[in-house]
Amino acid sequence: MSRQRRDPRSDRLAHSVPGTARPRFDMARQVAATGPGGRARRDPRAERAGQTVSIDPRLRLDRAASHLLPAAAPAAPALPSGLPTRDVLILDAPAFTILALAEPGQDRLSPTDRQILGAARLLAGAQGGVILVVDRPVEDAGAAGADRVIVLPQAPHPAARLALVEALYRQVGPRHVVASEAADGADLARRLAARLDCGFFPAVEQIGPRGIVRTLRGRGLDQVARQPAAIMTILPDMVQPYAGKGREARAVDAELAPPPSLDAELIRPQAGSLPLAEADFVVSAGNGIRDFDLFRRVAAALGGTPGASRMLCDAGHMPRAAQVGASGTVLAAQCYLALGIAGAPQHLQGIAGCEHVIAVNTDLHAAMVERAELAIVADAHPVMEALLRLLAEEAQA
Ligand SMILES: Cc1cc2nc3c(=O)[nH]c(=O)nc-3n(C[C@H](O)[C@H](O)[C@H](O)COP(=O)(O)OP(=O)(O)OC[C@H]3O[C@@H](n4cnc5c(N)ncnc54)[C@H](O)[C@@H]3O)c2cc1C
């Protein structure tokens, strides 16, 4: 088959502007011309003019004017139904698994649980799967690095919980188990290691190419295990939480035998009685607060531990023990409610580890408002009164 040949000279003559001393191209005619394959050529200027919305003095593109655009490319084939649309990493067949034991009795992952998951992810790498073990459903397991989530029946007695975790261990056959060195995890991990008679390494501070590391003799000595142990506990605030792409957190049924019925129950501490450093929810007052009785009633009604800025502690309105900040207590709360606090750097240092911050301040430009995820720019007193009213209504309903 013969291909039509182009004659560049006659093309040039056809588009040159007659009557000019120097040969010039007539761009309008050039644009209207068709290419050698007979395909209509695009005129970007005409397309842009057609897309301009004339009533607006500012140039805007009207995407609806699609008739001016060349025929659209064929649509990409739709994803087969059933595939998740969220942008998460899915590991269908992990090469091995790591069990991450979250602290029981919580509806949300605590900062310590996230560190456990961070450690488990370091051990799992790209090929291993991390199974989060909780005793009630949690929402944010995928973002925290879990590939699978197993919800065990609630078993407050340590021996009953051990029986469940041991049965799960035998069913899953994980390469490693990680738990927190704080609170319940430390006890459970030691009981499990003793029951299974396998390697145990406590209070891990680092997981890296050197292996796993803990410190001894007041941090004067490093103890390094080149191979991670079968069961490990992680010291709080030593391993970073997972910060990579979200994982699938697929719920898996373990189908374990019910735990032995042993008498024990979990009792939550009285609202607001936890020390500042351990509290999950802190309600703090700053120099913008005048009515301290109202403030204390709000903190009690919300079930938060009362805190304060240094200004108030210096003035004697709040005890020194309530001071939040660099020279007071550094918090690890999940939620911090700051009422009338400006957000000086020394104060913000104390709440750097708080997951969520809510600010009530009359000044829109206060540093605390900038730090907060939710800010109410208003006088804190009517806000506190409204809160009390709402809580009372809720209690009555
Ligand atoms: C060495 C050093 C260490 C320090 N360590 C600490 C520390 O550990 N902790 C600490 O807190 N500070 C510390 N400070 C003090 C710190 O610098 C600030 O002075 C202090 O935090 C300010 O407290 P504040 O925000 O309550 O008061 P202010 O700075 O007076 O701010 C009051 C805020 O309340 C708002 N407001 C006023 N009226 C209302 C109202 N009706 N309703 C709502 N909002 C209102 C205002 O807009 C303002 O933003 C330290 C200072 C130094 C020099």
The ligand as a Tripos MOL2 file, in Angstrom:
@<TRIPOS>MOLECULE
LIG
   53    58     1     0     0
SMALL
NO_CHARGES

@<TRIPOS>ATOM
      1 C1         11.2460   29.0980   81.6590 C.3       1 LIG1
      2 C2          9.7670   29.1340   81.4650 C.ar      1 LIG1
      3 C3          9.0650   27.9630   81.6000 C.ar      1 LIG1
      4 C4          7.6900   27.9710   81.4250 C.ar      1 LIG1
      5 N1          7.0000   26.7840   81.5390 N.ar      1 LIG1
      6 C5          5.6690   26.8020   81.3620 C.ar      1 LIG1
      7 C6          4.9230   25.5860   81.4800 C.ar      1 LIG1
      8 O1          5.4440   24.5240   81.7800 O.2       1 LIG1
      9 N2          3.5840   25.6610   81.2880 N.ar      1 LIG1
     10 C7          2.9340   26.8180   80.9510 C.ar      1 LIG1
     11 O2          1.7070   26.7820   80.7480 O.2       1 LIG1
     12 N3          3.6110   27.9550   80.8330 N.ar      1 LIG1
     13 C8          4.9680   27.9790   81.0480 C.ar      1 LIG1
     14 N4          5.6230   29.1700   80.9640 N.ar      1 LIG1
     15 C9          4.8510   30.3950   80.7800 C.3       1 LIG1
     16 C10         4.4540   30.6490   79.3450 C.3       1 LIG1
     17 O3          5.4810   31.2900   78.6720 O.3       1 LIG1
     18 C11         3.1660   31.5010   79.2630 C.3       1 LIG1
     19 O4          3.4000   32.6810   79.9520 O.3       1 LIG1
     20 C12         1.9430   30.8570   79.8430 C.3       1 LIG1
     21 O5          1.7870   29.5580   79.3270 O.3       1 LIG1
     22 C13         0.7160   31.6690   79.4360 C.3       1 LIG1
     23 O6         -0.4000   31.1210   80.0580 O.3       1 LIG1
     24 P1         -1.8380   31.3860   79.4480 P.3       1 LIG1
     25 O7         -1.8900   30.9480   78.0500 O.co2     1 LIG1
     26 O8         -2.8250   30.7670   80.3830 O.co2     1 LIG1
     27 O9         -2.0470   32.9650   79.6040 O.3       1 LIG1
     28 P2         -2.0500   34.1490   78.5540 P.3       1 LIG1
     29 O10        -0.7780   34.1980   77.8040 O.co2     1 LIG1
     30 O11        -2.4480   35.3620   79.3230 O.co2     1 LIG1
     31 O12        -3.2080   33.7550   77.5400 O.3       1 LIG1
     32 C14        -4.5710   33.7670   77.8520 C.3       1 LIG1
     33 C15        -5.3420   33.3460   76.6280 C.3       1 LIG1
     34 O13        -6.7110   33.2940   76.9390 O.3       1 LIG1
     35 C16        -7.4670   33.9270   75.9260 C.3       1 LIG1
     36 N5         -8.6660   34.4680   76.5660 N.ar      1 LIG1
     37 C17        -8.7910   35.5880   77.3220 C.ar      1 LIG1
     38 N6        -10.0490   35.6950   77.7790 N.ar      1 LIG1
     39 C18       -10.7240   34.6170   77.3270 C.ar      1 LIG1
     40 C19       -12.0620   34.1510   77.4810 C.ar      1 LIG1
     41 N7        -12.9640   34.8090   78.2010 N.pl3     1 LIG1
     42 N8        -12.3930   33.0120   76.8510 N.ar      1 LIG1
     43 C20       -11.5130   32.3210   76.1170 C.ar      1 LIG1
     44 N9        -10.2340   32.7110   75.9350 N.ar      1 LIG1
     45 C21        -9.8480   33.8390   76.5440 C.ar      1 LIG1
     46 C22        -6.5770   34.9640   75.3420 C.3       1 LIG1
     47 O14        -6.9450   35.2270   74.0060 O.3       1 LIG1
     48 C23        -5.2000   34.2860   75.4430 C.3       1 LIG1
     49 O15        -4.9480   33.5320   74.2540 O.3       1 LIG1
     50 C24         7.0100   29.1680   81.1090 C.ar      1 LIG1
     51 C25         7.7340   30.3380   80.9590 C.ar      1 LIG1
     52 C26         9.0900   30.3070   81.1390 C.ar      1 LIG1
     53 C27         9.8510   31.6090   80.9600 C.3       1 LIG1
@<TRIPOS>BOND
     1     1     2 1
     2     2     3 ar
     3     2    52 ar
     4     3     4 ar
     5     4     5 ar
     6     4    50 ar
     7     5     6 ar
     8     6     7 ar
     9     6    13 1
    10     7     8 2
    11     7     9 ar
    12     9    10 ar
    13    10    11 2
    14    10    12 ar
    15    12    13 ar
    16    13    14 ar
    17    14    15 1
    18    14    50 ar
    19    15    16 1
    20    16    17 1
    21    16    18 1
    22    18    19 1
    23    18    20 1
    24    20    21 1
    25    20    22 1
    26    22    23 1
    27    23    24 1
    28    24    25 2
    29    24    26 1
    30    24    27 1
    31    27    28 1
    32    28    29 2
    33    28    30 1
    34    28    31 1
    35    31    32 1
    36    32    33 1
    37    33    34 1
    38    33    48 1
    39    34    35 1
    40    35    36 1
    41    35    46 1
    42    36    37 ar
    43    36    45 ar
    44    37    38 ar
    45    38    39 ar
    46    39    40 ar
    47    39    45 ar
    48    40    41 1
    49    40    42 ar
    50    42    43 ar
    51    43    44 ar
    52    44    45 ar
    53    46    47 1
    54    46    48 1
    55    48    49 1
    56    50    51 ar
    57    51    52 ar
    58    52    53 1
@<TRIPOS>SUBSTRUCTURE
     1 LIG1         1 GROUP 0 **** ****
